Amino acid sequence: MEKVVEGKAYVNGVFVDCCIGVEEGRIKVVKKVLKGEKTIRFSKGLILPAAIDVHVHFRDPGFPEKEDFSTGTTAAAFGGVSCVLDMPNTKPSTNTIEACKEKIAIAERKTYVDFGIYGGVVQRNLDKLSQLAEVTTAFKVYLGESTNTEVLEEDLLSILASKPITRVVAFHAEDAECLAVHAGKEADLSDHAMRRPSECERKAVEKILKTFSSSLTLVHICHISSSVALQTLSNKPGIFTVGVTPHHLLLKSNDDLPLQQTFYKVNPPLRSSVDQTSLWNALVSGGVDVIESDHAPHTMEEKEQDFATAPSGVPGTETMLPVMFHQFMKRNIPISKLVTLLCEKPASRFSLPKGRIEVGKDADLIVVNPKNVERIRADDLHSRCGWSPFEGFPAVFPTDVFVRGERVIEERELVGEQGFGRFIGG
């Protein structure tokens, strides 16, 4: 055996003392006792599957002052994320084969963890989606305007639903017509929530359900934020999945927030405690399938502008697992549920060979010690943007992170090689 990772690991729903045998980047065997050419023992902490972040905006190419694949995947690795899926709203947007190939080539040179990319679905490429699928991992549709995006008109959804697409189609679910009705000046988070009300999310979800419930499209609804949208999805088809972000679970528009309000401006907006309670209930009951960061960094200078001008988006890929790990402990939610939401379900949904400690899967592992609780400080994080909406939150960071059997983080230090990340898709 090339390599053996030994310790208390989460295997088949329980923690067991075992040895994980790794060959050619994949898990070859899981046994009680195993000898290898190299054995790495962890006497403290728990070995879990690494997290998968299916929703990041690494701004590369086009906006390197905010982030790129080097800094973004460094942040991901420190947060215990072994695979990221990057959204299409870069410059150029990945809605052509050429733009997708360009982004993949850039990422292959820069990444520390594995990656996939979304192809943006727009009117002019609806007849080319089968070709675009060959250079993407999934597709993304914007039903309402957000940062540097192109909206797909409602009357084109039925055409999309008729396409024989085998890739997941992810939706930003805010209705464009509804947003237009509520458009107006914004001076604070309350205004932002009024201009993008939960009604707009509900209407978008209704249109998705109406159009795609009888199709074979693998629908994923991103960053659900409201109780009314969740209620609309209560009888969703089994082929649908729903994602939620830590910032919608943990931050509210009326909170006494430590940073200037512009730093918490996101789309969809932060909502009320009632919405937040609904999100947590759905997360525990199965109404939510995936936790995703929606890592969308902007520079501090951009965020320090007046509210109307400041762009929407917050960073979060590095803090996603650490913050949620602590929250699950605090709320007495089983860690098995966290593994489902951050590892197993994202992997199965997006057809990634990861997410479980079992034979045949990529050897993507993290080591966490539940006793090592610390407060988040932006100065300790690795995104280029240099700030975090979770400043001061308690968190449990992994000490060690493996991607395909190779240690990328060792005792909280980056030891991986840039360019090691592999494209998954096509």
C-alpha positions as CSV (number, residue, x, y, z in Angstrom):
1,M,0.0,0.0,0.0
2,E,1.4,3.4,-1.0
3,K,0.1,5.3,2.0
4,V,-2.0,4.6,5.1
5,V,-3.9,7.2,7.1
6,E,-4.7,5.8,10.6
7,G,-7.0,7.2,13.2
8,K,-10.7,7.5,14.3
9,A,-12.5,7.9,11.0
10,Y,-16.1,8.4,9.9
11,V,-16.9,5.3,7.9
12,N,-20.4,4.1,6.9
13,G,-22.1,6.5,9.3
14,V,-20.1,5.7,12.5
15,F,-16.7,6.6,13.9
16,V,-14.2,3.6,14.0
17,D,-10.5,3.2,14.7
18,C,-9.2,2.1,11.3
19,C,-6.5,2.4,8.6
20,I,-7.3,4.0,5.3
21,G,-5.2,2.6,2.5
22,V,-4.5,4.9,-0.4
23,E,-3.1,4.1,-3.9
24,E,-3.0,6.4,-6.9
25,G,-5.0,9.0,-5.0
26,R,-8.0,6.8,-4.3
27,I,-9.1,4.8,-1.2
28,K,-8.1,1.2,-1.9
29,V,-9.1,-0.4,1.4
30,V,-10.4,0.4,4.9
31,K,-9.3,-2.0,7.5
32,K,-8.6,-2.3,11.2
33,V,-4.9,-3.0,10.7
34,L,-2.9,-2.2,7.6
35,K,0.7,-1.7,6.6
36,G,1.9,0.8,4.1
37,E,5.0,2.3,2.6
38,K,4.1,5.5,4.5
39,T,1.8,5.6,7.5
40,I,0.4,8.8,8.9
41,R,-1.2,8.4,12.3
42,F,-3.6,10.8,14.0
43,S,-3.9,10.0,17.7
44,K,-6.0,13.1,18.3
45,G,-9.0,14.4,16.4
46,L,-11.4,12.9,13.9
47,I,-10.9,11.9,10.3
48,L,-13.8,13.0,8.1
49,P,-14.3,13.2,4.3
50,A,-13.2,16.6,3.1
51,A,-15.9,19.2,2.3
52,I,-17.1,20.0,-1.2
53,D,-18.1,23.6,-1.9
54,V,-20.4,23.6,-4.9
55,H,-20.8,27.4,-5.0
56,V,-17.8,29.7,-5.3
57,H,-17.0,32.8,-7.3
58,F,-13.2,32.9,-7.5
59,R,-13.3,35.9,-9.9
60,D,-10.7,34.4,-12.3
61,P,-10.3,35.5,-15.0
62,G,-11.3,39.1,-14.9
63,F,-11.2,40.4,-11.4
64,P,-7.9,39.4,-9.8
65,E,-8.0,42.2,-7.3
66,K,-10.8,40.4,-5.5
67,E,-9.6,36.8,-5.8
68,D,-8.1,34.2,-8.1
69,F,-7.8,30.5,-8.3
70,S,-4.6,30.5,-6.2
71,T,-5.9,32.5,-3.3
72,G,-9.4,31.0,-3.5
73,T,-8.2,27.4,-3.4
74,T,-5.7,28.3,-0.7
75,A,-8.6,29.6,1.4
76,A,-10.7,26.5,0.5
77,A,-7.9,24.1,1.6
78,F,-7.4,25.8,5.0
79,G,-11.2,25.4,5.5
80,G,-11.2,21.7,4.8
81,V,-12.6,22.0,1.2
82,S,-11.0,19.6,-1.3
83,C,-13.1,20.5,-4.3
84,V,-14.8,23.7,-5.5
85,L,-17.3,24.4,-8.3
86,D,-16.7,27.9,-9.7
87,M,-19.6,30.0,-11.0
88,P,-19.8,31.5,-14.5
89,N,-19.9,35.2,-13.9
90,T,-16.2,35.9,-14.5
91,K,-14.9,38.0,-17.4
92,P,-15.4,36.5,-19.9
93,S,-18.4,34.6,-18.6
94,T,-18.2,30.9,-19.1
95,N,-21.0,30.7,-21.5
96,T,-18.9,29.7,-24.5
97,I,-16.6,26.7,-25.1
98,E,-13.6,29.0,-25.5
99,A,-14.2,30.8,-22.2
100,C,-14.6,27.5,-20.4
101,K,-11.4,26.1,-21.8
102,E,-9.6,29.4,-20.9
103,K,-10.9,29.2,-17.3
104,I,-9.9,25.5,-16.9
105,A,-6.4,26.2,-18.2
106,I,-6.0,29.1,-15.7
107,A,-7.3,27.0,-12.8
108,E,-5.0,24.0,-13.7
109,R,-2.0,26.2,-13.3
110,K,-3.1,27.8,-10.0
111,T,-5.3,25.5,-7.9
112,Y,-4.3,23.7,-4.7
113,V,-7.5,21.6,-4.6
114,D,-9.7,20.0,-7.2
115,F,-12.2,22.1,-9.1
116,G,-15.1,22.2,-11.5
117,I,-16.8,25.0,-13.4
118,Y,-20.3,26.0,-14.3
119,G,-21.4,27.0,-17.7
120,G,-23.7,29.9,-17.8
121,V,-27.0,29.3,-19.6
122,V,-28.0,32.2,-21.8
123,Q,-30.3,32.7,-24.8
124,R,-27.5,32.5,-27.4
125,N,-26.1,29.1,-26.2
126,L,-29.3,27.2,-25.6
127,D,-28.6,25.2,-28.8
128,K,-25.0,24.4,-27.8
129,L,-25.5,23.0,-24.3
130,S,-24.5,19.5,-25.3
131,Q,-21.1,20.8,-26.5
132,L,-20.7,23.1,-23.5
133,A,-21.3,20.1,-21.2
134,E,-18.1,18.6,-22.5
135,V,-16.1,21.4,-20.9
136,T,-18.1,22.1,-17.7
137,T,-19.2,20.3,-14.5
138,A,-22.7,21.8,-14.2
139,F,-24.8,24.7,-15.6
140,K,-26.0,27.9,-13.9
141,V,-29.2,29.9,-14.7
142,Y,-29.9,33.4,-13.3
143,L,-33.6,34.2,-13.1
144,G,-32.8,37.6,-11.7
145,E,-30.0,40.1,-11.8
146,S,-27.0,39.8,-9.5
147,T,-23.3,40.7,-9.7
148,N,-22.0,40.6,-13.3
149,T,-24.7,38.2,-14.5
150,E,-26.9,37.6,-17.5
151,V,-30.5,36.7,-16.9
152,L,-32.2,33.9,-18.8
153,E,-35.7,35.1,-19.9
154,E,-38.7,33.2,-18.4
155,D,-40.0,32.2,-21.8
156,L,-36.8,30.3,-22.5
157,L,-37.1,28.0,-19.5
158,S,-39.4,25.6,-21.3
159,I,-36.8,25.3,-24.0
160,L,-34.1,24.5,-21.4
161,A,-36.4,21.9,-19.8
162,S,-36.8,20.1,-23.1
163,K,-33.0,19.7,-23.5
164,P,-31.5,16.2,-22.8
165,I,-29.1,17.6,-20.2
166,T,-27.3,15.2,-18.0
167,R,-25.5,17.9,-16.0
168,V,-27.0,19.6,-12.9
169,V,-28.7,22.9,-13.7
170,A,-28.3,25.3,-10.7
171,F,-30.6,28.3,-10.3
172,H,-30.3,31.7,-8.7
173,A,-33.9,31.9,-7.7
174,E,-35.0,35.6,-7.7
175,D,-37.6,36.6,-10.2
176,A,-36.5,39.4,-12.6
177,E,-40.0,40.9,-13.0
178,C,-40.6,40.9,-9.2
179,L,-37.2,42.5,-8.6
180,A,-38.1,45.2,-11.2
181,V,-41.3,46.0,-9.4
182,H,-39.5,46.5,-6.1
183,A,-36.5,48.3,-7.4
184,G,-35.6,51.6,-5.7
185,K,-33.0,53.4,-3.6
186,E,-31.1,51.5,-1.0
187,A,-29.4,52.9,2.1
188,D,-29.1,49.9,4.4
189,L,-29.7,46.2,4.8
190,S,-33.4,46.7,5.5
191,D,-33.8,48.6,2.2
192,H,-31.9,45.8,0.4
193,A,-34.2,43.2,1.9
194,M,-37.2,45.3,0.8
195,R,-35.9,45.6,-2.8
196,R,-35.3,41.9,-3.0
197,P,-38.2,40.5,-0.9
198,S,-38.8,36.8,-0.2
199,E,-41.8,37.1,-2.6
200,C,-39.3,37.3,-5.5
201,E,-37.6,34.1,-4.4
202,R,-40.9,32.4,-4.0
203,K,-42.0,33.4,-7.5
204,A,-38.8,32.2,-9.0
205,V,-39.1,28.8,-7.2
206,E,-42.7,28.5,-8.4
207,K,-41.6,29.0,-12.0
208,I,-38.8,26.5,-11.6
209,L,-41.3,23.9,-10.2
210,K,-43.9,24.6,-12.9
211,T,-41.3,24.2,-15.7
212,F,-39.1,21.4,-14.5
213,S,-41.1,19.2,-12.2
214,S,-42.1,16.9,-15.1
215,S,-38.7,17.1,-16.9
216,L,-35.6,15.0,-16.2
217,T,-33.5,18.0,-15.5
218,L,-31.3,17.7,-12.4
219,V,-32.3,20.9,-10.7
220,H,-30.4,22.5,-7.9
221,I,-31.7,25.7,-6.2
222,C,-28.9,27.8,-4.8
223,H,-28.8,29.7,-1.5
224,I,-32.4,29.4,-0.4
225,S,-33.1,32.2,2.1
226,S,-36.8,32.5,3.0
227,S,-39.5,30.5,4.7
228,V,-42.0,31.1,1.9
229,A,-39.7,29.7,-0.7
230,L,-39.0,26.6,1.5
231,Q,-42.7,26.1,2.0
232,T,-43.2,26.3,-1.8
233,L,-40.5,23.6,-2.1
234,S,-42.0,21.3,0.6
235,N,-43.3,18.9,-2.1
236,K,-40.4,19.3,-4.5
237,P,-39.7,16.4,-6.8
238,G,-37.0,14.0,-5.7
239,I,-34.8,15.1,-8.6
240,F,-34.5,18.6,-7.1
241,T,-31.9,19.6,-4.5
242,V,-31.7,22.8,-2.4
243,G,-28.7,24.6,-1.0
244,V,-28.3,27.0,1.9
245,T,-25.4,29.2,2.9
246,P,-23.9,29.8,6.4
247,H,-24.5,33.5,6.1
248,H,-28.3,33.0,5.6
249,L,-28.3,30.5,8.5
250,L,-26.3,32.7,10.9
251,L,-26.6,36.4,10.0
252,K,-29.8,38.5,10.0
253,S,-30.5,41.9,8.5
254,N,-31.5,43.4,11.9
255,D,-28.5,42.0,13.8
256,D,-26.0,44.3,15.6
257,L,-23.3,43.5,13.1
258,P,-19.6,44.3,13.8
259,L,-18.7,45.6,10.3
260,Q,-20.2,48.4,8.1
261,Q,-23.6,47.2,6.7
262,T,-22.3,47.1,3.2
263,F,-20.1,44.1,4.1
264,Y,-23.3,42.1,4.6
265,K,-25.0,43.1,1.4
266,V,-25.7,39.8,-0.5
267,N,-28.1,38.5,-3.1
268,P,-30.5,37.1,-1.9
269,P,-30.4,39.3,1.1
270,L,-30.1,38.4,4.8
271,R,-33.6,38.0,6.2
272,S,-35.5,37.7,9.5
273,S,-35.2,35.4,12.5
274,V,-38.4,33.6,11.3
275,D,-36.7,32.8,7.9
276,Q,-33.6,31.7,9.7
277,T,-35.5,29.3,12.0
278,S,-37.2,27.8,8.9
279,L,-33.8,27.3,7.3
280,W,-32.4,25.5,10.3
281,N,-35.6,23.3,10.6
282,A,-35.3,22.4,6.9
283,L,-31.6,21.6,7.2
284,V,-32.3,19.2,10.0
285,S,-35.4,17.6,8.5
286,G,-34.1,17.1,5.0
287,G,-35.8,20.1,3.2
288,V,-32.3,21.4,2.5
289,D,-29.8,19.1,0.9
290,V,-26.5,20.9,0.6
291,I,-24.6,23.6,2.5
292,E,-22.7,25.8,0.1
293,S,-20.7,29.0,0.8
294,D,-21.6,31.2,-2.1
295,H,-18.0,32.6,-1.7
296,A,-18.3,35.9,-3.5
297,P,-15.4,38.2,-2.4
298,H,-15.0,41.9,-3.1
299,T,-12.2,44.2,-2.0
300,M,-12.6,46.2,1.2
301,E,-12.4,49.4,-0.8
302,E,-15.4,48.3,-2.8
303,K,-17.4,47.2,0.3
304,E,-16.6,50.5,2.0
305,Q,-18.5,52.5,-0.6
306,D,-22.0,53.9,0.1
307,F,-24.6,51.2,0.3
308,A,-26.2,51.8,-3.1
309,T,-22.9,51.5,-4.8
310,A,-21.2,48.7,-2.9
311,P,-21.4,45.3,-4.6
312,S,-23.2,42.3,-3.2
313,G,-21.4,39.3,-2.0
314,V,-19.4,37.9,1.0
315,P,-16.4,35.5,1.2
316,G,-17.0,32.1,2.9
317,T,-15.3,29.0,1.5
318,E,-12.6,29.0,4.2
319,T,-15.1,29.5,7.1
320,M,-17.9,27.3,5.9
321,L,-16.9,24.0,7.5
322,P,-15.2,25.4,10.6
323,V,-18.2,27.7,11.5
324,M,-20.8,25.0,10.7
325,F,-18.9,22.3,12.6
326,H,-19.1,24.5,15.8
327,Q,-22.7,25.4,15.2
328,F,-23.7,21.7,14.8
329,M,-21.9,20.9,18.1
330,K,-23.6,23.9,19.8
331,R,-27.0,22.9,18.6
332,N,-26.6,19.2,19.3
333,I,-27.0,18.2,15.6
334,P,-25.2,15.0,14.8
335,I,-21.9,15.5,12.9
336,S,-23.3,12.8,10.6
337,K,-25.8,15.3,9.3
338,L,-23.0,17.8,8.6
339,V,-21.1,15.2,6.6
340,T,-24.2,14.5,4.6
341,L,-24.7,18.2,3.8
342,L,-21.1,19.2,3.1
343,C,-19.6,16.0,1.7
344,E,-21.9,13.1,0.7
345,K,-24.8,15.0,-0.9
346,P,-22.7,17.5,-2.9
347,A,-20.6,14.6,-4.2
348,S,-23.5,12.4,-5.3
349,R,-25.5,15.4,-6.7
350,F,-22.7,16.7,-8.9
351,S,-21.3,13.2,-9.7
352,L,-18.0,13.8,-8.0
353,P,-15.8,10.8,-6.9
354,K,-15.5,12.2,-3.4
355,G,-17.5,12.8,-0.2
356,R,-17.1,9.4,1.6
357,I,-14.4,7.4,3.2
358,E,-15.0,4.2,1.1
359,V,-13.2,2.1,-1.4
360,G,-13.0,3.7,-4.8
361,K,-13.5,7.3,-3.7
362,D,-10.8,10.0,-3.9
363,A,-8.8,10.0,-0.7
364,D,-10.0,13.5,0.3
365,L,-9.7,13.6,4.1
366,I,-9.6,16.2,6.9
367,V,-8.6,15.9,10.5
368,V,-10.5,18.0,13.1
369,N,-10.3,18.2,16.8
370,P,-13.7,19.3,18.3
371,K,-11.9,20.7,21.3
372,N,-9.9,23.2,19.2
373,V,-12.4,26.0,19.1
374,E,-11.1,29.5,18.1
375,R,-12.5,32.8,17.1
376,I,-12.4,33.8,13.5
377,R,-10.0,36.7,12.7
378,A,-9.9,38.0,9.1
379,D,-6.1,38.5,9.5
380,D,-5.8,34.7,9.9
381,L,-7.7,33.9,6.7
382,H,-6.4,33.5,3.2
383,S,-8.9,35.0,0.7
384,R,-7.4,38.0,-1.1
385,C,-10.3,40.2,-0.1
386,G,-9.0,40.4,3.5
387,W,-12.2,40.4,5.5
388,S,-15.0,38.0,6.7
389,P,-18.6,38.4,7.7
390,F,-18.0,35.8,10.4
391,E,-15.4,37.9,12.3
392,G,-15.4,36.8,15.9
393,F,-17.5,33.6,15.3
394,P,-16.4,30.4,17.1
395,A,-15.0,27.8,14.7
396,V,-13.2,24.5,14.5
397,F,-10.6,24.5,11.7
398,P,-9.0,21.3,10.4
399,T,-5.4,20.7,11.3
400,D,-4.7,18.5,8.2
401,V,-6.3,18.2,4.8
402,F,-5.7,15.6,2.1
403,V,-6.6,15.9,-1.6
404,R,-6.4,12.6,-3.5
405,G,-4.2,11.2,-0.8
406,E,-1.7,14.1,-0.8
407,R,-1.4,16.3,2.2
408,V,-2.2,19.9,1.2
409,I,-2.5,21.3,4.8
410,E,-0.2,19.9,7.5
411,E,-0.7,21.1,11.1
412,R,-2.4,24.3,9.9
413,E,0.4,25.1,7.3
414,L,0.1,25.0,3.5
415,V,2.3,22.2,2.1
416,G,0.5,21.5,-1.1
417,E,1.7,22.4,-4.6
418,Q,0.1,25.0,-6.7
419,G,-1.2,23.4,-9.9
420,F,-2.0,20.1,-8.1
421,G,-5.8,20.7,-8.5
422,R,-7.5,18.6,-11.1
423,F,-10.5,19.6,-13.3
424,I,-13.5,17.4,-12.7
425,G,-16.1,17.5,-15.5
426,G,-16.2,17.3,-19.2
